[in-house]
Amino acid sequence: TPSSSDVQLTEEAVRRYLIRKPMTTKDLLKKFQTKRTGLSSEQTVNVLAQILKRLNPERKNVNDKMHFYLTE
Amino acid sequence: SSSEADEMAAALDLELNDFM
């Protein structure tokens, strides 16, 4: 059988990660790697950007890098 | 590859900078 996506890039999935701990955009991209989601690089960037704009997470700098996070 | 990851992160940061 062809390998199907075992990870889904959804608003709920992103929300769960950002509630757990602050993450950079790169951290998030690692959680939703294209080989896991079956999306293209461009789709991943576009969808993740839309989700983050909707969630409008808090931001803070840790080690000079911008991290997003959410509180419940 | 890590360079593709870097490119994606850069593209995403750019998208978000425009917005935020």
PDB file of all chains, atoms N, CA, C and O in Angstrom:
ATOM      1  N   THR A   1       0.848  -1.199   0.000  1.00  0.00           N
ATOM      2  CA  THR A   1       0.000   0.000   0.000  1.00  0.00           C
ATOM      3  C   THR A   1       0.878   1.241   0.000  1.00  0.00           C
ATOM      4  O   THR A   1       1.933   1.268   0.634  1.00  0.00           O
ATOM      5  N   PRO A   2       0.438   2.259  -0.708  1.00  0.00           N
ATOM      6  CA  PRO A   2       1.209   3.520  -0.679  1.00  0.00           C
ATOM      7  C   PRO A   2       1.173   4.109   0.730  1.00  0.00           C
ATOM      8  O   PRO A   2       0.171   4.008   1.437  1.00  0.00           O
ATOM      9  N   SER A   3       2.274   4.716   1.116  1.00  0.00           N
ATOM     10  CA  SER A   3       2.289   5.309   2.458  1.00  0.00           C
ATOM     11  C   SER A   3       1.367   6.519   2.476  1.00  0.00           C
ATOM     12  O   SER A   3       1.512   7.435   1.666  1.00  0.00           O
ATOM     13  N   SER A   4       0.450   6.516   3.372  1.00  0.00           N
ATOM     14  CA  SER A   4      -0.455   7.665   3.483  1.00  0.00           C
ATOM     15  C   SER A   4       0.083   8.603   4.554  1.00  0.00           C
ATOM     16  O   SER A   4       0.955   8.246   5.347  1.00  0.00           O
ATOM     17  N   SER A   5      -0.459   9.801   4.551  1.00  0.00           N
ATOM     18  CA  SER A   5       0.022  10.774   5.525  1.00  0.00           C
ATOM     19  C   SER A   5      -0.347  10.327   6.925  1.00  0.00           C
ATOM     20  O   SER A   5      -1.482   9.921   7.176  1.00  0.00           O
ATOM     21  N   ASP A   6       0.611  10.402   7.837  1.00  0.00           N
ATOM     22  CA  ASP A   6       0.321  10.016   9.207  1.00  0.00           C
ATOM     23  C   ASP A   6       0.249  11.240  10.116  1.00  0.00           C
ATOM     24  O   ASP A   6      -0.025  11.122  11.311  1.00  0.00           O
ATOM     25  N   VAL A   7       0.493  12.398   9.547  1.00  0.00           N
ATOM     26  CA  VAL A   7       0.396  13.641  10.322  1.00  0.00           C
ATOM     27  C   VAL A   7      -0.482  14.607   9.538  1.00  0.00           C
ATOM     28  O   VAL A   7      -0.341  14.719   8.321  1.00  0.00           O
ATOM     29  N   GLN A   8      -1.364  15.288  10.204  1.00  0.00           N
ATOM     30  CA  GLN A   8      -2.213  16.266   9.521  1.00  0.00           C
ATOM     31  C   GLN A   8      -1.921  17.672  10.015  1.00  0.00           C
ATOM     32  O   GLN A   8      -1.857  17.931  11.217  1.00  0.00           O
ATOM     33  N   LEU A   9      -1.747  18.563   9.067  1.00  0.00           N
ATOM     34  CA  LEU A   9      -1.511  19.967   9.392  1.00  0.00           C
ATOM     35  C   LEU A   9      -2.862  20.657   9.568  1.00  0.00           C
ATOM     36  O   LEU A   9      -3.477  21.103   8.600  1.00  0.00           O
ATOM     37  N   THR A  10      -3.305  20.735  10.804  1.00  0.00           N
ATOM     38  CA  THR A  10      -4.599  21.356  11.095  1.00  0.00           C
ATOM     39  C   THR A  10      -4.428  22.417  12.177  1.00  0.00           C
ATOM     40  O   THR A  10      -3.439  22.441  12.910  1.00  0.00           O
ATOM     41  N   GLU A  11      -5.417  23.284  12.249  1.00  0.00           N
ATOM     42  CA  GLU A  11      -5.381  24.324  13.271  1.00  0.00           C
ATOM     43  C   GLU A  11      -5.320  23.705  14.674  1.00  0.00           C
ATOM     44  O   GLU A  11      -4.608  24.194  15.551  1.00  0.00           O
ATOM     45  N   GLU A  12      -6.072  22.630  14.865  1.00  0.00           N
ATOM     46  CA  GLU A  12      -6.103  21.986  16.177  1.00  0.00           C
ATOM     47  C   GLU A  12      -4.726  21.409  16.542  1.00  0.00           C
ATOM     48  O   GLU A  12      -4.292  21.512  17.689  1.00  0.00           O
ATOM     49  N   ALA A  13      -4.053  20.811  15.578  1.00  0.00           N
ATOM     50  CA  ALA A  13      -2.730  20.242  15.836  1.00  0.00           C
ATOM     51  C   ALA A  13      -1.735  21.344  16.203  1.00  0.00           C
ATOM     52  O   ALA A  13      -0.943  21.191  17.132  1.00  0.00           O
ATOM     53  N   VAL A  14      -1.783  22.455  15.465  1.00  0.00           N
ATOM     54  CA  VAL A  14      -0.872  23.575  15.752  1.00  0.00           C
ATOM     55  C   VAL A  14      -1.179  24.153  17.135  1.00  0.00           C
ATOM     56  O   VAL A  14      -0.278  24.466  17.913  1.00  0.00           O
ATOM     57  N   ARG A  15      -2.462  24.282  17.413  1.00  0.00           N
ATOM     58  CA  ARG A  15      -2.868  24.823  18.715  1.00  0.00           C
ATOM     59  C   ARG A  15      -2.318  23.971  19.863  1.00  0.00           C
ATOM     60  O   ARG A  15      -1.811  24.489  20.858  1.00  0.00           O
ATOM     61  N   ARG A  16      -2.434  22.665  19.695  1.00  0.00           N
ATOM     62  CA  ARG A  16      -1.942  21.770  20.762  1.00  0.00           C
ATOM     63  C   ARG A  16      -0.445  21.943  20.998  1.00  0.00           C
ATOM     64  O   ARG A  16       0.012  21.969  22.140  1.00  0.00           O
ATOM     65  N   TYR A  17       0.315  22.060  19.908  1.00  0.00           N
ATOM     66  CA  TYR A  17       1.758  22.248  20.075  1.00  0.00           C
ATOM     67  C   TYR A  17       2.065  23.563  20.782  1.00  0.00           C
ATOM     68  O   TYR A  17       2.912  23.614  21.674  1.00  0.00           O
ATOM     69  N   LEU A  18       1.369  24.631  20.378  1.00  0.00           N
ATOM     70  CA  LEU A  18       1.711  25.958  20.919  1.00  0.00           C
ATOM     71  C   LEU A  18       1.235  26.141  22.352  1.00  0.00           C
ATOM     72  O   LEU A  18       1.754  26.989  23.077  1.00  0.00           O
ATOM     73  N   ILE A  19       0.251  25.349  22.763  1.00  0.00           N
ATOM     74  CA  ILE A  19      -0.168  25.396  24.168  1.00  0.00           C
ATOM     75  C   ILE A  19       0.886  24.691  25.025  1.00  0.00           C
ATOM     76  O   ILE A  19       1.142  25.082  26.164  1.00  0.00           O
ATOM     77  N   ARG A  20       1.486  23.652  24.459  1.00  0.00           N
ATOM     78  CA  ARG A  20       2.467  22.866  25.212  1.00  0.00           C
ATOM     79  C   ARG A  20       3.739  23.662  25.471  1.00  0.00           C
ATOM     80  O   ARG A  20       4.247  23.677  26.592  1.00  0.00           O
ATOM     81  N   LYS A  21       4.258  24.328  24.432  1.00  0.00           N
ATOM     82  CA  LYS A  21       5.482  25.116  24.629  1.00  0.00           C
ATOM     83  C   LYS A  21       5.689  26.096  23.474  1.00  0.00           C
ATOM     84  O   LYS A  21       5.180  25.887  22.373  1.00  0.00           O
ATOM     85  N   PRO A  22       6.437  27.163  23.735  1.00  0.00           N
ATOM     86  CA  PRO A  22       6.726  28.133  22.667  1.00  0.00           C
ATOM     87  C   PRO A  22       7.561  27.495  21.558  1.00  0.00           C
ATOM     88  O   PRO A  22       8.489  26.734  21.832  1.00  0.00           O
ATOM     89  N   MET A  23       7.233  27.806  20.328  1.00  0.00           N
ATOM     90  CA  MET A  23       7.951  27.234  19.182  1.00  0.00           C
ATOM     91  C   MET A  23       8.222  28.291  18.121  1.00  0.00           C
ATOM     92  O   MET A  23       7.453  29.235  17.943  1.00  0.00           O
ATOM     93  N   THR A  24       9.333  28.107  17.425  1.00  0.00           N
ATOM     94  CA  THR A  24       9.635  28.963  16.285  1.00  0.00           C
ATOM     95  C   THR A  24       8.917  28.403  15.057  1.00  0.00           C
ATOM     96  O   THR A  24       8.385  27.293  15.090  1.00  0.00           O
ATOM     97  N   THR A  25       8.907  29.178  13.981  1.00  0.00           N
ATOM     98  CA  THR A  25       8.314  28.671  12.746  1.00  0.00           C
ATOM     99  C   THR A  25       9.054  27.404  12.298  1.00  0.00           C
ATOM    100  O   THR A  25       8.452  26.475  11.760  1.00  0.00           O
ATOM    101  N   LYS A  26      10.354  27.387  12.529  1.00  0.00           N
ATOM    102  CA  LYS A  26      11.125  26.214  12.117  1.00  0.00           C
ATOM    103  C   LYS A  26      10.751  24.978  12.943  1.00  0.00           C
ATOM    104  O   LYS A  26      10.659  23.868  12.417  1.00  0.00           O
ATOM    105  N   ASP A  27      10.538  25.193  14.243  1.00  0.00           N
ATOM    106  CA  ASP A  27      10.079  24.081  15.094  1.00  0.00           C
ATOM    107  C   ASP A  27       8.780  23.501  14.559  1.00  0.00           C
ATOM    108  O   ASP A  27       8.611  22.286  14.466  1.00  0.00           O
ATOM    109  N   LEU A  28       7.858  24.406  14.206  1.00  0.00           N
ATOM    110  CA  LEU A  28       6.552  23.951  13.707  1.00  0.00           C
ATOM    111  C   LEU A  28       6.697  23.194  12.386  1.00  0.00           C
ATOM    112  O   LEU A  28       6.054  22.167  12.172  1.00  0.00           O
ATOM    113  N   LEU A  29       7.546  23.716  11.513  1.00  0.00           N
ATOM    114  CA  LEU A  29       7.743  23.046  10.226  1.00  0.00           C
ATOM    115  C   LEU A  29       8.291  21.636  10.419  1.00  0.00           C
ATOM    116  O   LEU A  29       7.981  20.730   9.646  1.00  0.00           O
ATOM    117  N   LYS A  30       9.109  21.458  11.457  1.00  0.00           N
ATOM    118  CA  LYS A  30       9.646  20.115  11.733  1.00  0.00           C
ATOM    119  C   LYS A  30       8.539  19.152  12.152  1.00  0.00           C
ATOM    120  O   LYS A  30       8.605  17.954  11.874  1.00  0.00           O
ATOM    121  N   LYS A  31       7.524  19.688  12.824  1.00  0.00           N
ATOM    122  CA  LYS A  31       6.415  18.832  13.269  1.00  0.00           C
ATOM    123  C   LYS A  31       5.528  18.422  12.105  1.00  0.00           C
ATOM    124  O   LYS A  31       4.844  17.400  12.161  1.00  0.00           O
ATOM    125  N   PHE A  32       5.546  19.227  11.050  1.00  0.00           N
ATOM    126  CA  PHE A  32       4.667  18.953   9.905  1.00  0.00           C
ATOM    127  C   PHE A  32       5.504  18.796   8.636  1.00  0.00           C
ATOM    128  O   PHE A  32       5.282  19.476   7.634  1.00  0.00           O
ATOM    129  N   GLN A  33       6.462  17.890   8.708  1.00  0.00           N
ATOM    130  CA  GLN A  33       7.320  17.657   7.552  1.00  0.00           C
ATOM    131  C   GLN A  33       6.506  17.138   6.378  1.00  0.00           C
ATOM    132  O   GLN A  33       5.556  16.372   6.545  1.00  0.00           O
ATOM    133  N   THR A  34       6.900  17.574   5.184  1.00  0.00           N
ATOM    134  CA  THR A  34       6.136  17.231   3.981  1.00  0.00           C
ATOM    135  C   THR A  34       6.025  15.718   3.790  1.00  0.00           C
ATOM    136  O   THR A  34       5.006  15.221   3.310  1.00  0.00           O
ATOM    137  N   LYS A  35       7.071  14.994   4.166  1.00  0.00           N
ATOM    138  CA  LYS A  35       7.008  13.535   3.976  1.00  0.00           C
ATOM    139  C   LYS A  35       6.022  12.887   4.947  1.00  0.00           C
ATOM    140  O   LYS A  35       5.580  11.760   4.724  1.00  0.00           O
ATOM    141  N   ARG A  36       5.680  13.594   6.015  1.00  0.00           N
ATOM    142  CA  ARG A  36       4.708  13.046   6.978  1.00  0.00           C
ATOM    143  C   ARG A  36       3.277  13.449   6.615  1.00  0.00           C
ATOM    144  O   ARG A  36       2.337  12.684   6.831  1.00  0.00           O
ATOM    145  N   THR A  37       3.119  14.657   6.060  1.00  0.00           N
ATOM    146  CA  THR A  37       1.772  15.170   5.784  1.00  0.00           C
ATOM    147  C   THR A  37       1.312  14.906   4.357  1.00  0.00           C
ATOM    148  O   THR A  37       0.113  14.885   4.078  1.00  0.00           O
ATOM    149  N   GLY A  38       2.271  14.704   3.452  1.00  0.00           N
ATOM    150  CA  GLY A  38       1.922  14.522   2.052  1.00  0.00           C
ATOM    151  C   GLY A  38       1.672  15.837   1.323  1.00  0.00           C
ATOM    152  O   GLY A  38       1.319  15.834   0.144  1.00  0.00           O
ATOM    153  N   LEU A  39       1.851  16.958   2.015  1.00  0.00           N
ATOM    154  CA  LEU A  39       1.682  18.265   1.375  1.00  0.00           C
ATOM    155  C   LEU A  39       2.984  18.683   0.705  1.00  0.00           C
ATOM    156  O   LEU A  39       4.054  18.177   1.044  1.00  0.00           O
ATOM    157  N   SER A  40       2.890  19.606  -0.245  1.00  0.00           N
ATOM    158  CA  SER A  40       4.100  20.167  -0.843  1.00  0.00           C
ATOM    159  C   SER A  40       4.684  21.218   0.105  1.00  0.00           C
ATOM    160  O   SER A  40       4.028  21.647   1.054  1.00  0.00           O
ATOM    161  N   SER A  41       5.900  21.616  -0.164  1.00  0.00           N
ATOM    162  CA  SER A  41       6.527  22.665   0.652  1.00  0.00           C
ATOM    163  C   SER A  41       5.699  23.938   0.627  1.00  0.00           C
ATOM    164  O   SER A  41       5.471  24.574   1.656  1.00  0.00           O
ATOM    165  N   GLU A  42       5.249  24.299  -0.582  1.00  0.00           N
ATOM    166  CA  GLU A  42       4.487  25.535  -0.733  1.00  0.00           C
ATOM    167  C   GLU A  42       3.157  25.455   0.019  1.00  0.00           C
ATOM    168  O   GLU A  42       2.747  26.404   0.687  1.00  0.00           O
ATOM    169  N   GLN A  43       2.487  24.294  -0.106  1.00  0.00           N
ATOM    170  CA  GLN A  43       1.221  24.120   0.625  1.00  0.00           C
ATOM    171  C   GLN A  43       1.456  24.220   2.126  1.00  0.00           C
ATOM    172  O   GLN A  43       0.673  24.839   2.847  1.00  0.00           O
ATOM    173  N   THR A  44       2.528  23.612   2.584  1.00  0.00           N
ATOM    174  CA  THR A  44       2.815  23.619   4.019  1.00  0.00           C
ATOM    175  C   THR A  44       2.999  25.044   4.526  1.00  0.00           C
ATOM    176  O   THR A  44       2.442  25.430   5.554  1.00  0.00           O
ATOM    177  N   VAL A  45       3.795  25.821   3.785  1.00  0.00           N
ATOM    178  CA  VAL A  45       4.043  27.208   4.186  1.00  0.00           C
ATOM    179  C   VAL A  45       2.741  28.013   4.182  1.00  0.00           C
ATOM    180  O   VAL A  45       2.459  28.766   5.114  1.00  0.00           O
ATOM    181  N   ASN A  46       1.953  27.839   3.113  1.00  0.00           N
ATOM    182  CA  ASN A  46       0.712  28.619   3.000  1.00  0.00           C
ATOM    183  C   ASN A  46      -0.296  28.249   4.081  1.00  0.00           C
ATOM    184  O   ASN A  46      -0.899  29.120   4.708  1.00  0.00           O
ATOM    185  N   VAL A  47      -0.471  26.946   4.289  1.00  0.00           N
ATOM    186  CA  VAL A  47      -1.457  26.503   5.272  1.00  0.00           C
ATOM    187  C   VAL A  47      -1.030  26.905   6.679  1.00  0.00           C
ATOM    188  O   VAL A  47      -1.845  27.375   7.473  1.00  0.00           O
ATOM    189  N   LEU A  48       0.247  26.719   6.980  1.00  0.00           N
ATOM    190  CA  LEU A  48       0.732  27.069   8.313  1.00  0.00           C
ATOM    191  C   LEU A  48       0.626  28.581   8.556  1.00  0.00           C
ATOM    192  O   LEU A  48       0.296  29.016   9.659  1.00  0.00           O
ATOM    193  N   ALA A  49       0.905  29.367   7.526  1.00  0.00           N
ATOM    194  CA  ALA A  49       0.770  30.821   7.663  1.00  0.00           C
ATOM    195  C   ALA A  49      -0.678  31.192   7.964  1.00  0.00           C
ATOM    196  O   ALA A  49      -0.948  32.018   8.836  1.00  0.00           O
ATOM    197  N   GLN A  50      -1.608  30.573   7.232  1.00  0.00           N
ATOM    198  CA  GLN A  50      -3.029  30.872   7.470  1.00  0.00           C
ATOM    199  C   GLN A  50      -3.453  30.497   8.876  1.00  0.00           C
ATOM    200  O   GLN A  50      -4.167  31.243   9.547  1.00  0.00           O
ATOM    201  N   ILE A  51      -3.003  29.331   9.311  1.00  0.00           N
ATOM    202  CA  ILE A  51      -3.372  28.865  10.658  1.00  0.00           C
ATOM    203  C   ILE A  51      -2.820  29.817  11.720  1.00  0.00           C
ATOM    204  O   ILE A  51      -3.525  30.181  12.661  1.00  0.00           O
ATOM    205  N   LEU A  52      -1.561  30.216  11.561  1.00  0.00           N
ATOM    206  CA  LEU A  52      -0.959  31.109  12.562  1.00  0.00           C
ATOM    207  C   LEU A  52      -1.632  32.475  12.568  1.00  0.00           C
ATOM    208  O   LEU A  52      -1.779  33.097  13.620  1.00  0.00           O
ATOM    209  N   LYS A  53      -2.037  32.938  11.393  1.00  0.00           N
ATOM    210  CA  LYS A  53      -2.740  34.229  11.346  1.00  0.00           C
ATOM    211  C   LYS A  53      -4.075  34.142  12.066  1.00  0.00           C
ATOM    212  O   LYS A  53      -4.494  35.078  12.747  1.00  0.00           O
ATOM    213  N   ARG A  54      -4.738  32.999  11.904  1.00  0.00           N
ATOM    214  CA  ARG A  54      -6.022  32.814  12.593  1.00  0.00           C
ATOM    215  C   ARG A  54      -5.833  32.678  14.097  1.00  0.00           C
ATOM    216  O   ARG A  54      -6.560  33.284  14.885  1.00  0.00           O
ATOM    217  N   LEU A  55      -4.854  31.878  14.480  1.00  0.00           N
ATOM    218  CA  LEU A  55      -4.638  31.648  15.923  1.00  0.00           C
ATOM    219  C   LEU A  55      -4.106  32.907  16.605  1.00  0.00           C
ATOM    220  O   LEU A  55      -4.349  33.142  17.788  1.00  0.00           O
ATOM    221  N   ASN A  56      -3.383  33.703  15.837  1.00  0.00           N
ATOM    222  CA  ASN A  56      -2.784  34.928  16.370  1.00  0.00           C
ATOM    223  C   ASN A  56      -2.115  34.688  17.734  1.00  0.00           C
ATOM    224  O   ASN A  56      -2.503  35.297  18.731  1.00  0.00           O
ATOM    225  N   PRO A  57      -1.119  33.808  17.772  1.00  0.00           N
ATOM    226  CA  PRO A  57      -0.510  33.425  19.047  1.00  0.00           C
ATOM    227  C   PRO A  57       0.298  34.561  19.677  1.00  0.00           C
ATOM    228  O   PRO A  57       0.677  35.521  19.006  1.00  0.00           O
ATOM    229  N   GLU A  58       0.548  34.432  20.965  1.00  0.00           N
ATOM    230  CA  GLU A  58       1.456  35.352  21.642  1.00  0.00           C
ATOM    231  C   GLU A  58       2.858  35.108  21.093  1.00  0.00           C
ATOM    232  O   GLU A  58       3.166  34.031  20.583  1.00  0.00           O
ATOM    233  N   ARG A  59       3.690  36.123  21.209  1.00  0.00           N
ATOM    234  CA  ARG A  59       5.053  36.000  20.705  1.00  0.00           C
ATOM    235  C   ARG A  59       6.048  36.377  21.780  1.00  0.00           C
ATOM    236  O   ARG A  59       5.793  37.295  22.560  1.00  0.00           O
ATOM    237  N   LYS A  60       7.153  35.704  21.838  1.00  0.00           N
ATOM    238  CA  LYS A  60       8.241  36.133  22.720  1.00  0.00           C
ATOM    239  C   LYS A  60       9.574  35.677  22.175  1.00  0.00           C
ATOM    240  O   LYS A  60       9.671  34.668  21.477  1.00  0.00           O
ATOM    241  N   ASN A  61      10.604  36.442  22.508  1.00  0.00           N
ATOM    242  CA  ASN A  61      11.940  36.099  22.040  1.00  0.00           C
ATOM    243  C   ASN A  61      12.637  35.225  23.071  1.00  0.00           C
ATOM    244  O   ASN A  61      12.723  35.573  24.249  1.00  0.00           O
ATOM    245  N   VAL A  62      13.130  34.090  22.607  1.00  0.00           N
ATOM    246  CA  VAL A  62      13.937  33.210  23.434  1.00  0.00           C
ATOM    247  C   VAL A  62      15.221  32.964  22.662  1.00  0.00           C
ATOM    248  O   VAL A  62      15.189  32.537  21.508  1.00  0.00           O
ATOM    249  N   ASN A  63      16.356  33.238  23.305  1.00  0.00           N
ATOM    250  CA  ASN A  63      17.639  33.094  22.608  1.00  0.00           C
ATOM    251  C   ASN A  63      17.652  33.829  21.272  1.00  0.00           C
ATOM    252  O   ASN A  63      18.141  33.317  20.265  1.00  0.00           O
ATOM    253  N   ASP A  64      17.100  35.047  21.288  1.00  0.00           N
ATOM    254  CA  ASP A  64      17.095  35.875  20.077  1.00  0.00           C
ATOM    255  C   ASP A  64      16.234  35.334  18.946  1.00  0.00           C
ATOM    256  O   ASP A  64      16.318  35.822  17.819  1.00  0.00           O
ATOM    257  N   LYS A  65      15.400  34.325  19.233  1.00  0.00           N
ATOM    258  CA  LYS A  65      14.527  33.806  18.186  1.00  0.00           C
ATOM    259  C   LYS A  65      13.073  33.974  18.600  1.00  0.00           C
ATOM    260  O   LYS A  65      12.691  33.724  19.744  1.00  0.00           O
ATOM    261  N   MET A  66      12.278  34.406  17.629  1.00  0.00           N
ATOM    262  CA  MET A  66      10.866  34.618  17.940  1.00  0.00           C
ATOM    263  C   MET A  66      10.132  33.289  18.082  1.00  0.00           C
ATOM    264  O   MET A  66      10.172  32.432  17.199  1.00  0.00           O
ATOM    265  N   HIS A  67       9.464  33.149  19.215  1.00  0.00           N
ATOM    266  CA  HIS A  67       8.681  31.938  19.488  1.00  0.00           C
ATOM    267  C   HIS A  67       7.205  32.309  19.616  1.00  0.00           C
ATOM    268  O   HIS A  67       6.855  33.364  20.144  1.00  0.00           O
ATOM    269  N   PHE A  68       6.356  31.420  19.123  1.00  0.00           N
ATOM    270  CA  PHE A  68       4.912  31.579  19.283  1.00  0.00           C
ATOM    271  C   PHE A  68       4.431  30.679  20.403  1.00  0.00           C
ATOM    272  O   PHE A  68       4.972  29.594  20.617  1.00  0.00           O
ATOM    273  N   TYR A  69       3.416  31.133  21.113  1.00  0.00           N
ATOM    274  CA  TYR A  69       2.811  30.253  22.106  1.00  0.00           C
ATOM    275  C   TYR A  69       1.369  30.678  22.352  1.00  0.00           C
ATOM    276  O   TYR A  69       0.970  31.802  22.050  1.00  0.00           O
ATOM    277  N   LEU A  70       0.605  29.753  22.906  1.00  0.00           N
ATOM    278  CA  LEU A  70      -0.792  30.013  23.244  1.00  0.00           C
ATOM    279  C   LEU A  70      -1.024  29.631  24.701  1.00  0.00           C
ATOM    280  O   LEU A  70      -0.380  28.724  25.229  1.00  0.00           O
ATOM    281  N   THR A  71      -1.932  30.318  25.327  1.00  0.00           N
ATOM    282  CA  THR A  71      -2.353  29.920  26.667  1.00  0.00           C
ATOM    283  C   THR A  71      -3.793  29.436  26.574  1.00  0.00           C
ATOM    284  O   THR A  71      -4.562  29.890  25.727  1.00  0.00           O
ATOM    285  N   GLU A  72      -4.140  28.517  27.449  1.00  0.00           N
ATOM    286  CA  GLU A  72      -5.489  27.938  27.368  1.00  0.00           C
ATOM    287  C   GLU A  72      -6.539  28.882  27.894  1.00  0.00           C
ATOM    288  O   GLU A  72      -7.724  28.548  27.896  1.00  0.00           O
TER     289      GLU A  72
ATOM    290  N   SER B   1      15.714  18.041   3.008  1.00  0.00           N
ATOM    291  CA  SER B   1      17.062  18.500   3.369  1.00  0.00           C
ATOM    292  C   SER B   1      16.957  19.709   4.278  1.00  0.00           C
ATOM    293  O   SER B   1      15.900  20.335   4.364  1.00  0.00           O
ATOM    294  N   SER B   2      18.033  20.037   4.948  1.00  0.00           N
ATOM    295  CA  SER B   2      17.974  21.158   5.878  1.00  0.00           C
ATOM    296  C   SER B   2      17.866  22.478   5.132  1.00  0.00           C
ATOM    297  O   SER B   2      17.288  23.437   5.644  1.00  0.00           O
ATOM    298  N   SER B   3      18.429  22.536   3.905  1.00  0.00           N
ATOM    299  CA  SER B   3      18.329  23.796   3.162  1.00  0.00           C
ATOM    300  C   SER B   3      16.893  24.043   2.727  1.00  0.00           C
ATOM    301  O   SER B   3      16.441  25.187   2.686  1.00  0.00           O
ATOM    302  N   GLU B   4      16.167  22.960   2.400  1.00  0.00           N
ATOM    303  CA  GLU B   4      14.758  23.138   2.062  1.00  0.00           C
ATOM    304  C   GLU B   4      13.980  23.601   3.294  1.00  0.00           C
ATOM    305  O   GLU B   4      13.101  24.458   3.200  1.00  0.00           O
ATOM    306  N   ALA B   5      14.314  23.028   4.441  1.00  0.00           N
ATOM    307  CA  ALA B   5      13.656  23.445   5.687  1.00  0.00           C
ATOM    308  C   ALA B   5      13.928  24.917   5.964  1.00  0.00           C
ATOM    309  O   ALA B   5      13.045  25.655   6.401  1.00  0.00           O
ATOM    310  N   ASP B   6      15.169  25.332   5.702  1.00  0.00           N
ATOM    311  CA  ASP B   6      15.522  26.741   5.903  1.00  0.00           C
ATOM    312  C   ASP B   6      14.723  27.651   4.968  1.00  0.00           C
ATOM    313  O   ASP B   6      14.246  28.715   5.362  1.00  0.00           O
ATOM    314  N   GLU B   7      14.594  27.198   3.718  1.00  0.00           N
ATOM    315  CA  GLU B   7      13.823  27.998   2.754  1.00  0.00           C
ATOM    316  C   GLU B   7      12.366  28.108   3.163  1.00  0.00           C
ATOM    317  O   GLU B   7      11.754  29.170   3.044  1.00  0.00           O
ATOM    318  N   MET B   8      11.820  27.010   3.642  1.00  0.00           N
ATOM    319  CA  MET B   8      10.412  27.021   4.070  1.00  0.00           C
ATOM    320  C   MET B   8      10.228  27.937   5.280  1.00  0.00           C
ATOM    321  O   MET B   8       9.262  28.696   5.358  1.00  0.00           O
ATOM    322  N   ALA B   9      11.169  27.855   6.220  1.00  0.00           N
ATOM    323  CA  ALA B   9      11.070  28.709   7.402  1.00  0.00           C
ATOM    324  C   ALA B   9      11.166  30.182   7.007  1.00  0.00           C
ATOM    325  O   ALA B   9      10.447  31.026   7.542  1.00  0.00           O
ATOM    326  N   ALA B  10      12.055  30.478   6.071  1.00  0.00           N
ATOM    327  CA  ALA B  10      12.215  31.862   5.612  1.00  0.00           C
ATOM    328  C   ALA B  10      10.938  32.353   4.935  1.00  0.00           C
ATOM    329  O   ALA B  10      10.504  33.484   5.150  1.00  0.00           O
ATOM    330  N   ALA B  11      10.337  31.478   4.106  1.00  0.00           N
ATOM    331  CA  ALA B  11       9.106  31.852   3.402  1.00  0.00           C
ATOM    332  C   ALA B  11       7.968  32.077   4.398  1.00  0.00           C
ATOM    333  O   ALA B  11       7.169  33.003   4.256  1.00  0.00           O
ATOM    334  N   LEU B  12       7.916  31.215   5.400  1.00  0.00           N
ATOM    335  CA  LEU B  12       6.859  31.342   6.409  1.00  0.00           C
ATOM    336  C   LEU B  12       7.055  32.612   7.248  1.00  0.00           C
ATOM    337  O   LEU B  12       6.103  33.340   7.527  1.00  0.00           O
ATOM    338  N   ASP B  13       8.291  32.857   7.638  1.00  0.00           N
ATOM    339  CA  ASP B  13       8.567  34.083   8.400  1.00  0.00           C
ATOM    340  C   ASP B  13       8.155  35.319   7.603  1.00  0.00           C
ATOM    341  O   ASP B  13       7.596  36.272   8.146  1.00  0.00           O
ATOM    342  N   LEU B  14       8.441  35.281   6.311  1.00  0.00           N
ATOM    343  CA  LEU B  14       8.105  36.416   5.447  1.00  0.00           C
ATOM    344  C   LEU B  14       6.587  36.615   5.398  1.00  0.00           C
ATOM    345  O   LEU B  14       6.093  37.733   5.543  1.00  0.00           O
ATOM    346  N   GLU B  15       5.868  35.532   5.194  1.00  0.00           N
ATOM    347  CA  GLU B  15       4.397  35.585   5.187  1.00  0.00           C
ATOM    348  C   GLU B  15       3.873  36.218   6.470  1.00  0.00           C
ATOM    349  O   GLU B  15       2.969  37.053   6.444  1.00  0.00           O
ATOM    350  N   LEU B  16       4.444  35.813   7.570  1.00  0.00           N
ATOM    351  CA  LEU B  16       3.938  36.268   8.863  1.00  0.00           C
ATOM    352  C   LEU B  16       4.375  37.698   9.165  1.00  0.00           C
ATOM    353  O   LEU B  16       3.647  38.450   9.814  1.00  0.00           O
ATOM    354  N   ASN B  17       5.559  38.072   8.698  1.00  0.00           N
ATOM    355  CA  ASN B  17       6.015  39.448   8.921  1.00  0.00           C
ATOM    356  C   ASN B  17       5.081  40.442   8.247  1.00  0.00           C
ATOM    357  O   ASN B  17       4.806  41.520   8.774  1.00  0.00           O
ATOM    358  N   ASP B  18       4.598  40.053   7.063  1.00  0.00           N
ATOM    359  CA  ASP B  18       3.672  40.935   6.359  1.00  0.00           C
ATOM    360  C   ASP B  18       2.409  41.160   7.176  1.00  0.00           C
ATOM    361  O   ASP B  18       1.805  42.232   7.147  1.00  0.00           O
ATOM    362  N   PHE B  19       2.036  40.137   7.891  1.00  0.00           N
ATOM    363  CA  PHE B  19       0.771  40.184   8.606  1.00  0.00           C
ATOM    364  C   PHE B  19       0.909  40.785  10.001  1.00  0.00           C
ATOM    365  O   PHE B  19       0.083  41.596  10.419  1.00  0.00           O
ATOM    366  N   MET B  20       1.949  40.387  10.712  1.00  0.00           N
ATOM    367  CA  MET B  20       1.997  40.702  12.151  1.00  0.00           C
ATOM    368  C   MET B  20       2.749  41.983  12.487  1.00  0.00           C
ATOM    369  O   MET B  20       2.855  42.347  13.658  1.00  0.00           O
TER     370      MET B  20
END
